[in-house]
Amino acid sequence: MRESASYPVPAIDWRRWLMGLLALAGVGVSGYLTWAHLANQSVACGQSHDCDIVQQSVYSEIGGIPVALLGLVAYVALLVLVLLKGRVPEELDVYVPLAVFGISLMGVLYSAYLTYLELYVIYAICRWCVSSAIIITAIFLLSLLDLRAGADPS
């Protein structure tokens, strides 16, 4: 009978993979909204026109910069950070989870503000914006787990 060699199976960092996939989805959502805003195109939103109402509101820009573009920059930064984890010098690598946490925290807080505006000021709900809020919240929650795992001495 032949003995099979036992090889160690590397552990998959599921949080990193999931954050990367979520950041990529965020790039897709915010990239689409940025394109629609800059090209002055209608946003695909089913039977509703709420997405266009939100996209054309005074709250869709800050100093002439589309809010969706700010989201795109944040998601690209998160994706780059997630991809850099474990690939940079150790003295820098310890700050990657903290940077992901900080960016995603700012994203969650700003998304909460934008959701408030949609509900109580604009009176229109953009499905794309809601999906972005869910994505950034999921990244934030995963970053909390990542920070906690990094603080765990075991």
Helices and strands as residue ranges (DSSP letters): H 14-38, H 50-55, G 58-60, E 61-62, E 65-66, H 67-84, H 90-93, H 96-117, I 118-122, H 127-151
